[in-house]
Amino acid sequence: MAEQKYSLEHETAVLGKDGLAIQAGWIKVYHSNQITREFIASDIEYVMLGVSLSAGAYPDAPELPKTNDVAV
């Protein structure tokens, strides 16, 4: 059987304890405003081996508030 040329799955990045990628790939990140630190949006970014996430991006999701009158 021939090796499959295409795949619908993407390589997932793995971050080490120091925040640098120990495996290159795609990772879901959560962006924040760099001044107010409020949540802006989520995105999927490609992280190369040995590189950290972009400025203002975090790998963990923000905690959503219980009421509608609080900023995230």
C-alpha positions in Angstrom: 0.0 0.0 0.0 1.3 3.4 -0.9 2.1 6.0 1.8 -0.6 8.6 2.2 0.5 11.9 0.7 -2.0 14.2 2.4 -3.5 14.4 5.8 -6.5 16.2 7.3 -4.8 16.3 10.7 -2.3 19.0 11.6 0.9 18.8 13.6 0.2 20.0 17.2 2.9 22.1 18.9 4.2 21.1 22.3 5.5 23.7 24.7 8.2 22.8 27.2 8.3 24.0 30.9 10.3 27.1 29.7 7.6 28.1 27.2 9.6 27.2 24.1 8.3 24.7 21.6 9.8 21.2 21.9 7.8 20.1 18.9 6.9 22.5 16.1 3.2 22.7 15.0 -0.1 24.5 15.4 -1.5 25.6 18.8 -4.6 27.5 19.9 -3.7 30.7 21.7 -5.6 33.4 23.5 -4.7 37.0 22.8 -4.8 39.9 25.3 -4.5 43.6 25.1 -0.9 44.3 26.2 -1.9 47.4 28.3 -5.2 46.4 29.9 -4.5 42.6 29.7 -8.1 42.0 28.7 -9.0 39.0 26.5 -9.3 40.0 22.8 -9.6 36.9 20.7 -8.4 33.3 20.2 -6.4 32.2 17.2 -4.4 29.2 15.9 -0.7 30.0 15.4 2.2 28.0 14.0 5.1 27.7 16.5 8.5 26.7 15.2 10.9 24.5 17.2 12.7 26.4 19.9 10.4 29.4 19.7 7.8 30.8 22.1 4.4 32.2 21.5 3.9 35.7 20.1 3.7 38.7 22.5 0.3 39.0 24.2 -0.6 35.3 23.4 -1.2 32.7 26.0 -1.8 28.9 25.7 -4.4 28.8 28.5 -7.9 30.0 28.1 -9.1 32.9 30.2 -11.6 32.3 33.0 -15.0 33.7 31.9 -16.8 36.0 34.4 -20.0 34.9 36.1 -21.8 38.2 35.4 -22.0 40.3 32.2 -20.6 43.5 33.9 -17.0 42.3 34.2 -14.2 42.4 31.7 -12.2 39.3 30.9 
